[in-house]
Amino acid sequence: MQQHRVLITAVGGNIGQGIVKALRATKRNFYIVGIDMEPLSAGFSLVESYYVTPRTGAPSFKVEIEKIIKKEMIEAIYVCSPTELEFFSNYKEEMENKNDMTIFVNPIEVVRVASDKLRTVDFLKGKNFDYPKTVIATDEGGLRELISLYGFPLIAKPRKGFTSKNVFIINSYEEIIASRTLVNDLIIQRYIPDSMSEYTASVVSGRDKKAKATIILHRILNQGTTYRTELFQEHMITKQIIDIANELGVVGVCNLQFKIFEGKVYVFEINPRFSGTVGIRYLYGFNDAEMVFDHFRLGLDIKQPQLKQGVVLRYWNEIYISGATFETLHSGKALHTRIHPFPVK
């Protein structure tokens, strides 16, 4: 069987590890190389080869990545960290042409609109989709209007945050003042009630910027991370999610988080990348990691899969590295144990 050599960035995180799971579950033979800036990354034990790399913004990052591409004969890169999106989107064409490989990342304008929550709201508003009213935390006039319309609670969050870091439920104007003192570039957003109505959707679009496959999961969160999910299938909701992705111009994978309130879909966040539920979705029959490889690397069509009804529950797992210490792993004197705890062919 032909072997495909791929690189997964930020393999220490749940997105990178989710892609490892999804690729191991396919019928293709993947040789997986993982990179991360953290020497103690558990993801290093899940791949065939691994490298500790500098931060994305470091001057040497591009040089190190291209060395790994050449040494490992990489065929495709899965971009898994939100902080890497602009870098790989900006250098996508150059690196692909130079190294005869494929980078799975959205166009730069999609990345910039979707990575900025204020620009996301402006986009939704401009395209006549429902959206949660949002203002900059320092806009006193906008704050007064928001409070007058919806009262408290409200939501405070960074314009370019992720993983629910520095997200607060605000119950008074004094708390707005306190939160904007603690966090720079903060936005204040209408709070859509009923946490049990929260959903996450993944869309896979082709080169033509048209959505070809989608899945929606009803989810329960634990400390900002999807913890329990059930498959949700409703034609009109799915159509609206597809319409949003098409208007945005997605190429590849995009994740949308939304609530349903009074019969309306309120998208409050768009992630122009693989999401933390990539390691869940393949269990429902939706393997977007496989879809993008087949389409953008092998030239195959993207087709909507037949989804399987069910519930997925997350749990913790552990990796034991015999004889190692933090010091020896940091120095490279000890190697991560190679294990494959996920489904393999």
Secondary structure in CASP SS format (residue, H / E / C, confidence):
PFRMAT SS
TARGET T0000
AUTHOR 0000-0000-0000
METHOD secondary structure of the structure
MODEL  1
M C 1.00
Q C 1.00
Q E 1.00
H E 1.00
R E 1.00
V E 1.00
L E 1.00
I E 1.00
T C 1.00
A C 1.00
V C 1.00
G C 1.00
G C 1.00
N H 1.00
I H 1.00
G H 1.00
Q H 1.00
G H 1.00
I H 1.00
V H 1.00
K H 1.00
A H 1.00
L H 1.00
R H 1.00
A C 1.00
T C 1.00
K C 1.00
R C 1.00
N E 1.00
F E 1.00
Y E 1.00
I E 1.00
V E 1.00
G E 1.00
I E 1.00
D E 1.00
M C 1.00
E C 1.00
P C 1.00
L C 1.00
S C 1.00
A H 1.00
G H 1.00
F H 1.00
S H 1.00
L H 1.00
V C 1.00
E C 1.00
S E 1.00
Y E 1.00
Y E 1.00
V E 1.00
T C 1.00
P C 1.00
R C 1.00
T C 1.00
G C 1.00
A C 1.00
P C 1.00
S C 1.00
F H 1.00
K H 1.00
V H 1.00
E H 1.00
I H 1.00
E H 1.00
K H 1.00
I H 1.00
I H 1.00
K H 1.00
K H 1.00
E H 1.00
M C 1.00
I C 1.00
E C 1.00
A E 1.00
I E 1.00
Y E 1.00
V C 1.00
C C 1.00
S C 1.00
P H 1.00
T H 1.00
E H 1.00
L H 1.00
E H 1.00
F H 1.00
F H 1.00
S H 1.00
N H 1.00
Y H 1.00
K H 1.00
E H 1.00
E H 1.00
M H 1.00
E H 1.00
N H 1.00
K H 1.00
N H 1.00
D C 1.00
M C 1.00
T E 1.00
I E 1.00
F E 1.00
V C 1.00
N C 1.00
P C 1.00
I H 1.00
E H 1.00
V H 1.00
V H 1.00
R H 1.00
V H 1.00
A H 1.00
S H 1.00
D C 1.00
K H 1.00
L H 1.00
R H 1.00
T H 1.00
V H 1.00
D H 1.00
F H 1.00
L H 1.00
K H 1.00
G H 1.00
K C 1.00
N C 1.00
F C 1.00
D C 1.00
Y C 1.00
P C 1.00
K C 1.00
T E 1.00
V E 1.00
I E 1.00
A C 1.00
T C 1.00
D C 1.00
E H 1.00
G H 1.00
G H 1.00
L H 1.00
R H 1.00
E H 1.00
L H 1.00
I H 1.00
S H 1.00
L H 1.00
Y H 1.00
G C 1.00
F C 1.00
P C 1.00
L E 1.00
I E 1.00
A E 1.00
K E 1.00
P E 1.00
R C 1.00
K C 1.00
G C 1.00
F C 1.00
T C 1.00
S C 1.00
K C 1.00
N C 1.00
V C 1.00
F E 1.00
I E 1.00
I E 1.00
N C 1.00
S C 1.00
Y H 1.00
E H 1.00
E H 1.00
I H 1.00
I H 1.00
A H 1.00
S H 1.00
R H 1.00
T H 1.00
L H 1.00
V C 1.00
N C 1.00
D C 1.00
L E 1.00
I E 1.00
I E 1.00
Q E 1.00
R E 1.00
Y C 1.00
I C 1.00
P C 1.00
D C 1.00
S H 1.00
M H 1.00
S H 1.00
E E 1.00
Y E 1.00
T E 1.00
A E 1.00
S E 1.00
V E 1.00
V E 1.00
S E 1.00
G C 1.00
R C 1.00
D C 1.00
K C 1.00
K C 1.00
A E 1.00
K E 1.00
A E 1.00
T E 1.00
I E 1.00
I E 1.00
L E 1.00
H E 1.00
R E 1.00
I E 1.00
L E 1.00
N E 1.00
Q C 1.00
G C 1.00
T E 1.00
T E 1.00
Y E 1.00
R E 1.00
T E 1.00
E E 1.00
L E 1.00
F E 1.00
Q C 1.00
E C 1.00
H H 1.00
M H 1.00
I H 1.00
T H 1.00
K H 1.00
Q H 1.00
I H 1.00
I H 1.00
D H 1.00
I H 1.00
A H 1.00
N H 1.00
E H 1.00
L H 1.00
G C 1.00
V C 1.00
V C 1.00
G E 1.00
V E 1.00
C E 1.00
N E 1.00
L E 1.00
Q E 1.00
F E 1.00
K E 1.00
I E 1.00
F E 1.00
E C 1.00
G C 1.00
K E 1.00
V E 1.00
Y E 1.00
V E 1.00
F E 1.00
E E 1.00
I E 1.00
N E 1.00
P C 1.00
R C 1.00
F C 1.00
S C 1.00
G C 1.00
T C 1.00
V H 1.00
G H 1.00
I H 1.00
R H 1.00
Y H 1.00
L H 1.00
Y H 1.00
G C 1.00
F C 1.00
N C 1.00
D H 1.00
A H 1.00
E H 1.00
M H 1.00
V H 1.00
F H 1.00
D H 1.00
H H 1.00
F H 1.00
R H 1.00
L C 1.00
G C 1.00
L C 1.00
D C 1.00
I C 1.00
K C 1.00
Q C 1.00
P C 1.00
Q C 1.00
L C 1.00
K C 1.00
Q C 1.00
G C 1.00
V E 1.00
V E 1.00
L E 1.00
R C 1.00
Y C 1.00
W C 1.00
N C 1.00
E C 1.00
I C 1.00
Y C 1.00
I C 1.00
S C 1.00
G C 1.00
A C 1.00
T C 1.00
F H 1.00
E H 1.00
T H 1.00
L H 1.00
H H 1.00
S H 1.00
G C 1.00
K C 1.00
A C 1.00
L C 1.00
H C 1.00
T C 1.00
R C 1.00
I C 1.00
H C 1.00
P C 1.00
F C 1.00
P C 1.00
V C 1.00
K C 1.00
END
